[in-house]
């Protein structure tokens, strides 16, 4: 069974346990490697978002930043802290970021500068927000129908979401893509909707040999993996590299359902498995 987990969160972002607690649990689970993929969510107009009041009530509200410089300083300090912890645990420990990819002018350049300043071990992209064509402001996925009541416009937001992940994958800046059909939580976005856009995304992953995760978080949320079976089958056909992720925000979620996910991949004879090669 896979003995690493690269999609985890601690108190630094919106996790519920400290890094030390997560590492202790990782040792108990018999993991050989752990990566902390803390949230990097920077949009210059977050405070103009119609979802801002909701986001401020979230226990991890500090992750929603309007400035990359502030984020870079915080991540650099966090990485230094984790570096000190490495000597105390018998496993490889990496520090990364789960990045919400935005498309307004200047965002990509600022993100590239962030990468140079922090020199994190790896990056994954996992978009949690929707936005209009000009990316003027982000909307929390669960509030799309509240703030965008027009069904046709809702479809535009969702269609744009999958094409945005495609752009992120094509950028060459990410090691793997997280929960590619996360937006199925939104009404009107089921397993088979927006399939042309999803297929474009998968083709981009295949062309660029970018891995995608099989996330057990979906099992905790609604009883189904991310991605849905139809997408997983297409990923397999395209020979897209895959890894199992837990998206753990608590110690109790670390490695949860990994054995079930392993059985699923074996039943599909999904052999193109991916692992971070840093050291």
Secondary structure, DSSP 8 states (H G I E B T S, - for coil): ---EEEEE--TTTT-SS-HHHHHHHHHHHT-SEEEEEEEEEE-TTGGGSTTHHHHHTSTTGGGEES-HHHHHHHHHHHHHHHHHHGGGSSSEEEEEEEE----STTHHHHHHHHHHHH--SEEEE---EEE-TT--SEEEGGGHHHH---HHHHHHHHHHHHHHHHHHHHTT--SEE--TTGGGGSTT--TTTTHHHHHHHHHHHHHHT-EEEEETHHHHHHSS-BS-HHHHHHHHHTT--EEEE--BSSGGGTTTTHHHHHHHHHHTT---B------
